Structures are given as structure tokens and as C-alpha cells.
């Protein structure tokens, strides 16, 4: 799996909103803490685990793979959140 260079990764980490970077195949290359906490709070820096947890959110995964814009609902902490 390809990785972002250090400078790009620093920029991704500095953004407060949830952000994920994908390659052309739809694989996660990097994400910031806000996105990781949203999808897989216990994954830490483990991109593989984050990818696996992302499968629990099919509507989000579909939008990411198809590079669609739109609102995604995610159930978290017994509440539905919209992103």
C-alpha cells in the first residue's frame, strides 16, 4: 500500500474535520484523527484495522469508493450523526 509523504500527512493531521485520503483503487492511504475516531476509535494508526471497520459503514464506503459528495448518516453512541 502506498503512503503519503511526511509533509502531506502533516497537513492531513492538521485539519479538524474528518478527512480520509484514498488511492485510485479506493484504499485508505491516510486519515486524520477526526476520521479515525469516527470510524474506528480503537484503531489508532492501524490503517488496516480502519479499513476493516470502514466496512461497517456501507453508505460511507460507497460514497468514498465512488467519490460522491453528499450526506452520510452514521450511528454512533446510540445517536445518528450526519456528515
FIKOLZA-1660 file (N, C-alpha, C; in steps of 0.1 Angstrom, whole numbers, plus 5000, padded with zeros to 4 digits):
% residues 83
   i   px   py   pz ch aa at
   1 5008 4988 5000  A  X  N
   1 5000 5000 5000  A  X CA
   1 5009 5012 5000  A  X  C
   2 5006 5022 4991  A  X  N
   2 5014 5034 4991  A  X CA
   2 5011 5043 5003  A  X  C
   3 5020 5052 5006  A  X  N
   3 5018 5061 5018  A  X CA
   3 5020 5075 5013  A  X  C
   4 5014 5084 5020  A  X  N
   4 5016 5098 5018  A  X CA
   4 5030 5102 5023  A  X  C
   5 5036 5112 5017  A  X  N
   5 5049 5117 5022  A  X CA
   5 5046 5124 5035  A  X  C
   6 5057 5127 5042  A  X  N
   6 5055 5133 5056  A  X CA
   6 5048 5146 5055  A  X  C
   7 5051 5155 5046  A  X  N
   7 5045 5168 5045  A  X CA
   7 5030 5167 5043  A  X  C
   8 5026 5158 5034  A  X  N
   8 5012 5157 5031  A  X CA
   8 5005 5151 5044  A  X  C
   9 5011 5142 5050  A  X  N
   9 5005 5136 5062  A  X CA
   9 5003 5146 5073  A  X  C
  10 5013 5155 5075  A  X  N
  10 5012 5166 5085  A  X CA
  10 5000 5175 5082  A  X  C
  11 4998 5178 5069  A  X  N
  11 4986 5186 5065  A  X CA
  11 4973 5179 5068  A  X  C
  12 4972 5166 5065  A  X  N
  12 4960 5158 5068  A  X CA
  12 4957 5159 5083  A  X  C
  13 4967 5157 5091  A  X  N
  13 4966 5156 5105  A  X CA
  13 4962 5170 5111  A  X  C
  14 4965 5181 5105  A  X  N
  14 4962 5194 5110  A  X CA
  14 4948 5198 5108  A  X  C
  15 4940 5191 5099  A  X  N
  15 4927 5195 5096  A  X CA
  15 4917 5190 5107  A  X  C
  16 4909 5198 5112  A  X  N
  16 4900 5194 5123  A  X CA
  16 4888 5186 5118  A  X  C
  17 4883 5188 5106  A  X  N
  17 4872 5180 5101  A  X CA
  17 4877 5166 5097  A  X  C
  18 4868 5156 5098  A  X  N
  18 4872 5143 5094  A  X CA
  18 4876 5142 5079  A  X  C
  19 4888 5137 5077  A  X  N
  19 4894 5136 5064  A  X CA
  19 4900 5123 5061  A  X  C
  20 4898 5117 5050  A  X  N
  20 4904 5105 5046  A  X CA
  20 4910 5106 5032  A  X  C
  21 4922 5101 5029  A  X  N
  21 4928 5101 5016  A  X CA
  21 4928 5087 5011  A  X  C
  22 4923 5086 4998  A  X  N
  22 4922 5073 4992  A  X CA
  22 4931 5073 4979  A  X  C
  23 4935 5061 4975  A  X  N
  23 4942 5059 4963  A  X CA
  23 4932 5057 4952  A  X  C
  24 4936 5055 4939  A  X  N
  24 4927 5053 4928  A  X CA
  24 4918 5040 4930  A  X  C
  25 4923 5030 4937  A  X  N
  25 4916 5018 4940  A  X CA
  25 4906 5019 4951  A  X  C
  26 4906 5030 4958  A  X  N
  26 4897 5032 4970  A  X CA
  26 4903 5028 4983  A  X  C
  27 4915 5024 4983  A  X  N
  27 4922 5020 4996  A  X CA
  27 4926 5033 5004  A  X  C
  28 4925 5032 5017  A  X  N
  28 4928 5043 5026  A  X CA
  28 4943 5044 5026  A  X  C
  29 4948 5056 5023  A  X  N
  29 4962 5059 5024  A  X CA
  29 4966 5066 5037  A  X  C
  30 4957 5075 5041  A  X  N
  30 4959 5082 5053  A  X CA
  30 4945 5088 5058  A  X  C
  31 4945 5091 5070  A  X  N
  31 4933 5098 5075  A  X CA
  31 4937 5106 5088  A  X  C
  32 4929 5115 5091  A  X  N
  32 4933 5123 5103  A  X CA
  32 4926 5117 5116  A  X  C
  33 4929 5122 5127  A  X  N
  33 4923 5117 5140  A  X CA
  33 4908 5118 5140  A  X  C
  34 4902 5129 5135  A  X  N
  34 4888 5130 5135  A  X CA
  34 4881 5119 5127  A  X  C
  35 4886 5115 5115  A  X  N
  35 4881 5104 5107  A  X CA
  35 4883 5091 5115  A  X  C
  36 4894 5089 5120  A  X  N
  36 4897 5076 5127  A  X CA
  36 4888 5074 5139  A  X  C
  37 4886 5085 5146  A  X  N
  37 4877 5084 5158  A  X CA
  37 4862 5082 5154  A  X  C
  38 4859 5087 5142  A  X  N
  38 4845 5085 5137  A  X CA
  38 4843 5070 5133  A  X  C
  39 4852 5065 5126  A  X  N
  39 4850 5051 5120  A  X CA
  39 4855 5040 5129  A  X  C
  40 4867 5042 5135  A  X  N
  40 4873 5031 5143  A  X CA
  40 4881 5038 5155  A  X  C
  41 4874 5042 5165  A  X  N
  41 4881 5049 5176  A  X CA
  41 4892 5041 5183  A  X  C
  42 4892 5028 5182  A  X  N
  42 4902 5020 5188  A  X CA
  42 4914 5015 5179  A  X  C
  43 4913 5020 5166  A  X  N
  43 4923 5015 5156  A  X CA
  43 4936 5022 5158  A  X  C
  44 4936 5034 5163  A  X  N
  44 4949 5042 5164  A  X CA
  44 4954 5045 5150  A  X  C
  45 4967 5042 5148  A  X  N
  45 4973 5044 5135  A  X CA
  45 4972 5032 5125  A  X  C
  46 4965 5022 5129  A  X  N
  46 4964 5009 5121  A  X CA
  46 4954 5011 5110  A  X  C
  47 4960 5015 5098  A  X  N
  47 4951 5017 5086  A  X CA
  47 4944 5004 5082  A  X  C
  48 4950 4993 5083  A  X  N
  48 4943 4980 5080  A  X CA
  48 4931 4978 5089  A  X  C
  49 4932 4981 5101  A  X  N
  49 4921 4979 5110  A  X CA
  49 4910 4989 5107  A  X  C
  50 4914 5001 5104  A  X  N
  50 4905 5012 5100  A  X CA
  50 4897 5008 5087  A  X  C
  51 4904 5002 5078  A  X  N
  51 4898 4997 5065  A  X CA
  51 4887 4987 5069  A  X  C
  52 4890 4978 5078  A  X  N
  52 4881 4967 5082  A  X CA
  52 4869 4973 5088  A  X  C
  53 4871 4982 5097  A  X  N
  53 4860 4989 5104  A  X CA
  53 4851 4997 5095  A  X  C
  54 4857 5003 5085  A  X  N
  54 4850 5011 5075  A  X CA
  54 4839 5003 5068  A  X  C
  55 4841 4989 5067  A  X  N
  55 4831 4981 5061  A  X CA
  55 4818 4981 5069  A  X  C
  56 4818 4985 5081  A  X  N
  56 4806 4986 5090  A  X CA
  56 4798 4998 5086  A  X  C
  57 4803 5006 5077  A  X  N
  57 4795 5018 5073  A  X CA
  57 4794 5017 5057  A  X  C
  58 4785 5009 5052  A  X  N
  58 4784 5007 5038  A  X CA
  58 4781 5020 5030  A  X  C
  59 4772 5028 5035  A  X  N
  59 4769 5040 5028  A  X CA
  59 4781 5050 5027  A  X  C
  60 4789 5051 5037  A  X  N
  60 4801 5059 5037  A  X CA
  60 4811 5053 5027  A  X  C
  61 4813 5039 5028  A  X  N
  61 4822 5033 5019  A  X CA
  61 4819 5035 5005  A  X  C
  62 4806 5033 5002  A  X  N
  62 4801 5035 4988  A  X CA
  62 4804 5049 4983  A  X  C
  63 4801 5059 4991  A  X  N
  63 4804 5073 4987  A  X CA
  63 4819 5075 4985  A  X  C
  64 4827 5070 4994  A  X  N
  64 4842 5071 4992  A  X CA
  64 4847 5064 4980  A  X  C
  65 4842 5052 4977  A  X  N
  65 4847 5045 4965  A  X CA
  65 4842 5052 4952  A  X  C
  66 4830 5057 4952  A  X  N
  66 4825 5064 4940  A  X CA
  66 4828 5079 4940  A  X  C
  67 4835 5083 4950  A  X  N
  67 4839 5097 4951  A  X CA
  67 4827 5106 4950  A  X  C
  68 4816 5102 4956  A  X  N
  68 4804 5110 4956  A  X CA
  68 4804 5120 4967  A  X  C
  69 4798 5132 4965  A  X  N
  69 4795 5141 4975  A  X CA
  69 4781 5139 4980  A  X  C
  70 4779 5142 4993  A  X  N
  70 4766 5140 4999  A  X CA
  70 4767 5138 5014  A  X  C
  71 4755 5136 5019  A  X  N
  71 4754 5134 5034  A  X CA
  71 4753 5120 5037  A  X  C
  72 4761 5116 5047  A  X  N
  72 4761 5102 5051  A  X CA
  72 4757 5102 5066  A  X  C
  73 4748 5092 5069  A  X  N
  73 4744 5091 5083  A  X CA
  73 4752 5079 5089  A  X  C
  74 4757 5082 5102  A  X  N
  74 4764 5072 5109  A  X CA
  74 4759 5071 5123  A  X  C
  75 4756 5059 5127  A  X  N
  75 4751 5057 5141  A  X CA
  75 4763 5056 5150  A  X  C
  76 4763 5064 5160  A  X  N
  76 4775 5064 5170  A  X CA
  76 4769 5068 5183  A  X  C
  77 4773 5060 5193  A  X  N
  77 4769 5063 5207  A  X CA
  77 4754 5064 5208  A  X  C
  78 4747 5055 5202  A  X  N
  78 4732 5054 5203  A  X CA
  78 4726 5067 5197  A  X  C
  79 4732 5073 5188  A  X  N
  79 4727 5086 5181  A  X CA
  79 4731 5085 5167  A  X  C
  80 4723 5091 5158  A  X  N
  80 4726 5091 5144  A  X CA
  80 4732 5105 5141  A  X  C
  81 4744 5105 5135  A  X  N
  81 4751 5117 5131  A  X CA
  81 4751 5118 5116  A  X  C
  82 4751 5130 5111  A  X  N
  82 4751 5132 5097  A  X CA
  82 4763 5140 5093  A  X  C
  83 4770 5135 5082  A  X  N
  83 4782 5141 5078  A  X CA
  83 4781 5144 5063  A  X  C
% end
